[in-house]
Amino acid sequence: MFHYLLFLAILLPVLGGIAMALVKPRHNQNILFIEVLGVTLACCVGTALAGTGLAGVLELGPFAFRFGADRLGELFAILFSALFLLAGIFSLSYNEHDEKSGRFNGFFLLTLAALLGLSYAQNLFTFYFFYECMTLLSMPLVFHEGTDESMKAALQYLGYSLFGAALVLFGFFFAGQYCDTTDFLAGGTFNAQGMANLSMALIAAFCLLLGFSCKAGMLPLQQWLPVAHPVAPAPASAVLSATITKAGVLGIIRSAYYVFGTELLRGTWVQTVLILLALLTIFTGSMLAYRERLLKRRLAWSTVSQVSYVLFGLFLFSGAGLAGGLLQVVFHAASKTALFLCAGAIIHQTGKTKVYELTGLGRQMPLVFACFTFASLSLVGIPPFAGFVSKWSLATEGILSLGGLGIAGAAVLLVSALLTAGYLFPIAIHGFFDRGEFPKGLEPDGRMTAPLAILALALLALGVVTGPLNTVIAGITAGL
């Protein structure tokens, strides 16, 4: 029997997305939009409070869609739905005069449904199905503006995503042949007894992990991020950076820790190559963000760098590495949602898109720039903000797990943090302390500023009180 909470969490955004094309006028549509997002979050929280073990199977001919509420899926489901709710509230003001807002809201909800399907998927087939749905349903968010640039960006996003999905599919077919089951089980289900050697298994695992890393923005499959983000509306940029990239992270966790198993991968060339790619991505993304002058593209390159902090932790294939990576998942998602929404508020109110054009703007938009500053402090890793906790955990575990390579990894993390400060802090400093020629009264309305304030305060609170989140993550890693 399909448990009703899991069913509602996935089905409500689907029905809401379809209803966006039918409900008129726009005022009623916006009310329904926020109600669907709010109730979806409530269903995800209710699922978590009900405890693990809720499950369901939906059979369509030979295909079995398996769903379940384990601790890992619950963490991602609540994170996704909460961030979509905040970005959705922001979009009410941002898209107020957009005649195509109904289409945007519809695909926004459908994308959330696909992400929740990923969160609650309990086998590779179900995960892969929703992974592909997520790509196709989020693509209209990229080309929403309808310009030639946005269409090209959407096609590039689709091309990279399909290439990554093809790599995933190869690993999926291999897992179906040599794993005891393709259901997600802690520790993995790979059976080495039926293989003459493990070389093919390592190649398949590498393809699976590299394919999912495309959505996570790791080199060499990262180029869609700096192309798609600048052309998408700010609420879409926020969820592309904060949640779509985390879908790739979730795929890597499920593949490495629940299908192939870390015992197979630890100490192999697969681990070494993936760690080197993650470190190269961290450094390259930071350098390119530092050089970028377009605000949203700078934040996109920042995402390329910061999500690979997560991958560095995951590729340590240890419980502490996974814990540090999951902390970074939560903190980066909140920080980058805040930063992209701040960028959206700035562009919406002033039309300014380049960093050098923002000098003195903080005097006229103090709340927006204060939230930008809080999110920047967290992203750099300045205590007591949340980002410091995760980055300290990743650096220390890297040194303990990898020795010399771990020391080099910690050095890369430090250099990246300095570069992050170099491309984020001057925006706030010049915004607050330099003079610019801007009219008064540019602060946006409460629908924009409330989500920013909530995210900024959450980043401070999570940095000061980390106990509850650490307990949740300890419950995830304990079973592995």
C-alpha angles and dihedrals in degrees: 000000000000107000110242096227093056089044094051095045091058100031100047096065089045092054091041092051091052091046091057089075093051108039118091143216107040093240091061090044092055092049091052090046094057093040091055091049092048096047091046090055089048090053091051092049090046090052090053093047091050088062133238121304099066105133145158141183124214112193121199108179108298093349121093118197106201120196132180143161109237121160094260093052092046092054092052094042093054092044093050096046094045093051092045089052092052093044089046093054089049091051092059089074097030093055096034094118096033112114089202095054092112091060090046092051091048096054090040089060094042090053089053090051090054091049091051089049087056092048094053097036112121102187137041095252093055092044093050092048093054091040090060091043089053091055095049095043095047094048093079088058088062097049094037094118090057096221124140089248093053092048091052090047091051092051091049090049089051093047095052091043094051092048090051090046090053090056089049091050092055091053090044093056091048092049090051089056102044107025120088087232137351089226113114110257124170110257096022136270102239113137112207095181094083095055129084090211137359099232094099091047091054092049091050092048090049092052091049093050094042091049093054090045088067090074089043090057100241121157131295093024100045103099096098092068101065089041100049101039101062095051098044122085112266096254088052092047089052095054093040089056100036103037113012090057089049090056086066089048091052090050090053092050093048092047099045101034103029106030115026096018128225093256089069094048105036113105095009132117087259092065093044095049093046093049091049091049091049093050092046089051092050092053098039094047091050093049094049091046089052091054097043118103100187107089101220093042089051089055090047092055087047089057090052088057101039098048089055087062083067092048092050089057094045093049091057083076092212134118093245091047091052090048092052090046093052091049088053090049091059097040096044092047092054094042096048093044088054093047095049092045089050089051089049092051091050093049093044093051101038110014089232115142104166126081096231090055093064098071110134094004093116089071090062097036102036097155094049092048092045090055089046089053094050091050091047092052090052094047092051091048102244114162135270088030121095099252092066092064096055097041093049089051092050095048095048094045091048091056093046095047104038107027109201094011089048091054089051088048092052089050091053090050090052094048090048091051090053091049090048089055088048095056099037109034097057089059091059095038095050090040094056105030106033125072122245137174104251129136119246124257099046095135107117125236127274095269088067101034099045095065090046092052092047092052094045093050091045091056090053094044093048090052093052099038108035098150100096094047091045089053092053092048092046087057089055097048095042092071092052 
